[in-house]
Amino acid sequence: MNQLALFGRGEKKLFNLQEASKWASKYLNRKVSVSNISYLIQYGRIKNYGNNGNPLIAENELKEYYRAINKKE
């Protein structure tokens, strides 16, 4: 269930944890678990746009995070 939300002037494509895990796995061509995504939120690597225990992650933030990590390797 992809969700769209308005923030400021632009739209952000938001994923729940499961969708973010699938997206990241496909983007990186390796397994990225739901726990990996939860870790990124918990330690402030990516922002949580959800509420009431339902985390939502912006696609562009995931992409930027993994792009930056891949540059370091």
Secondary structure by P-SEA (a helix, b strand, c coil): cbbbbbccccccccccaaaaaaaaaaaacccccaaaaaaaaaaccccccccccbbbbbaaaaaaaaaaaaaac
